[in-house]
Amino acid sequence: MKSIIEKILIITGIALMIFLMGFSTLNHQKRACDSLNIRIDYGQREFTSNMMLTPDDINDLIRLNFDSIKGKKLKDINLEHIQKTISQNNYVKDINVSQEIDGTIAIVLNQRRPIIRVFGISGNSFYIDENGTAIPVKSGYPARVVIASGAIDDRLFEGDNINLFDTSQNATNGIESLRNLYKMAKYLDRNEFLRKEITQIHILPDGKISLIPLVGNHLIEMHSFDNLDKKLRKLELFYKKAMNQGGWGKYSKINIEYKNQIVCTKI
């Protein structure tokens, strides 16, 4: 008998809890949206500035597409539609839109982080982000990243985001050059020393590569992107050992193309 009573009490308690949760949810949905809480993660390095989205931009985007969601009842706000609309912005990497218990709509997003800016032969200019996606340059928001210039076929980019490693792009003119530039920028982005030292990558008409450093009057030369990691590791070691012993003003060219050696041309 005692066991039956205990079971009845447990079932009654569960039913009451479900009722209260449903009642609370119903009342919550009748509430109006009090405010927007917009949080943007820029994924910045300590020495860079790559902010291309602000909370004001997101507010403007919402007003343009939804008039205003402040003051609307929570049940009338389509969070999925808001999230999908904002995610179509060129600079949004990923986003989550949710309701908070106090009636606030929370918008949390990660901005795409550019790691290289490309200036191509047709006058096109665009960024490539850390995931290999070409994205447009936003006026007034220059990112401090390495520059790529010279004989670069930039016809791939027409203004909308495009991932360089999408297999549908394999036959596109200039795609391998852009992929190689991305790989070099990715290496520099991960290497604190070279990231600060290399400011520009210039592609010559014959396909050879010149790197322009921040310190010194020399050029760093490569014939191709082959064995890129080994060449850049060799350059870093040379900088840290040889150049720090008074070599910054000695050379006009530093060639890192050859295996197990660096060829320097004195001024």
N, C-alpha and C positions, 0 to 999 in steps of 0.2 A: 504493500500500500504506500509506504514511504517512497519507494522507488518511482511509483507512478506519479505521485505528487511532484517529486523533484523534476521529472521529465516534463510535466505540464508547465511548471514554473520556468524551466529553461526555454521551452517553445514559446511561451508567452513573452519572455524577455527578448528573445530574438525577433519576434513579430513586432514588438513595441519599438525595438531599435530600428528595424527596417522602416516602420511608419514615421518615426522621428526624422530619419535621414531623408526620406522622401519629402516630408513636410519642409525640412530645412532647405532642400534643393529647390523646391517650388518657390519658397519665399525668396531665396537667393536670386533665382531667375527673374523675379519681379523687380529686383533692384535695378537702379539706373547705373550706368558706367560713370564712375566719379572722376576718373583720370586715366591717362596713359603713362605707363612706365616703360620707357624705351632705353635699352642697354645695348651698346655696341662694343664688341671686342675687335680691336684693330690688329691684334697679333703683331705689335710693333717690336722692332729691335730697340735697344736702348739709345741708339744714336740716329734713328731715322724718324721721319715723319711721313706717313703714308695715309693720312685720313682723307677719304674721299666720300664718306657719308657722315652726316651729323643727325642728331635727333630731329632737328628742324626739317631736314630733307624727308625723313620718314613721316613727320607730321603733315608736310605739304603733300606727300604722296597719298596719304589717307584722306585728306580733305578733297583732293582732286577726284578720287575714285569713290569715296563714301560720304561726301559732305563732311559730317562730323559725327564721330561715334560717342563723344561725351554727351551724357544726358539721355542716351538711348537705353532702353531696357536690355539687360544682358541676354534675355531670350531672343531678342531681335537682332543680335549681332552675330554675323556668320564669321567665326574665327578662321575657319578653313579658307574662306574666300579672301580674307585679309592677308593670311599667310601666303597664299598662292600669288596674290597681286604683288606683294612686296618682294617675294623671291624672284620675280622676273626682272628686278633691277639689276643692271650689269655688275654692280659692285657687291651684291649680296652673295656670300658663299653658302650659308645655310641660316635658317630662321625657325623660331618657335613662337607661336602666339597662344596665350592662355589667359584664362580668367583667374583672378586672385580672390580670396575669400572676402576682401573688403570692397569688392566692386571694381577694382582696377583691372584694366586690360594690360597684361605684360607682354612686351615685344622684345625678345632677346635674339640678337643676330650676330653673326660673325662676318666681318667685311673681308672680301678678297684682299690678299696682301701681295702687291706687285714686287717683283725682284729684279726686273730689267725693263728698260724702255727702249723700244726699237724705232729708229728712224730709217725708213727704207728708200729705195731708189725712186719711187713714184711720189715721194713726199708724204707718205702715210706715216703716222706716229701712233704707237699703241704700247701698252704694257703687256708683259706676260707675268702671270701670278705664280705663286709657289707651287701650284698644281698643274702648270703647263697650259693654262687657259689665257688666250689673248683677249684683253679687255680694253675698252676705249680710255683715252686720257680725259680727265675731267678738268675743265678750265678753272684755274684758280686754286687747284689742289695738286701741285707738283710733288711727286714722290721722290725722295732722295734714294735713287737706285742707280746701279751701273747702267751706262748708256751703250747701246749697240748702234753703229752707224756704218755707212759705206755701201758696198755692192750687195745689198740685201733685197731679195725679191719679196715685196710686202703685199702682193696682190691678194694673198689669202684673206687678209683682214678687210672686211667691208663695213665695219662699225658695230657689229653685234658679237657677243662672246662666242669664241670657238676654241675647242680644246685641240691642241696641236697633235695629240696622240690618239685622236679618234681615227680608227682605221679607214674611215671613209675619206680621209685627207691624204692617204698614202701616195696618191698619184698627183697631188697638187704641186705646181711649180714652186720651188723654194722651200718646201716643207722640211727637208733634211737640214738645211741651214738654220732654220728657225728652231728646230728641235735641238740642234747642237748648241745654239746660243742659250737656250733654256738650260741645258745641262751644265754649261759653264757658269751661268748665273746661279744655278742651284748650288754648285760647288762653292762659289764665292760666298753665297749667302750663309753657308754652314761653317765657313772658315773665318774666324774673327779677324785674323791677321790680314789675309788677302782681301777680305771684304772692305777693309778700310783703305787698302793701298791701291787696288785696281779701280779706276773710275770710268774707263771707256774701253770698249771692244770695237775695233775697226776692221771691217772686211775689205780687203783689196780686190780689184777687178780679177786678178788671177786666182782668187780664193784663199790667199795667204791671210794670216791674222796678225794684227798688231794690237798689243795691250798698252794702254796709256796709264801710267801710275800717277798717284797723287804727289809722291815725293821723288825728286830727281828729274833730270832732263833727258832720260833715255827712253827708248821704246823697247818693248818686249815682243819678240817675233816668234811665230809658229807657222809651220807650213800647212798644217791641217789640224782637225779636232781629234785625230786618232790618239789613243793612249792619253787622253786629256788629264785624267787624275794623276798619272805619273808625272806629266810635265808640270802641272801646277804644284805638286808636292815638292818637286825638284826646285822650282822657282822659290817657294817659301823657304826651303832650307838655304838656298843661296842668299836670299835677302837677310836671313837671320844671322848667317855666319860671315859671309864675305862682305856684304854691303855695310854691315854695322862696324866693320873695321876700317871705315873711311872710304868706302867705294862708291858712295852715292853720286859723287861728281866726276868720276873717272870715265864713265862709259856713255856712248851714244846709243848703242844697241846691245841687247841681251837676247841671244837666240837660244830657246829652250827646246828646239825641235829634236835634237839628236839624243840617242839613247846614252844614258850614263855620263852625259857631259853638257856643259853650258858654254857656248861660244860668245865671247864679249868683244865688242869693238870699242876701242878707246877713243876718247874725244881728241 
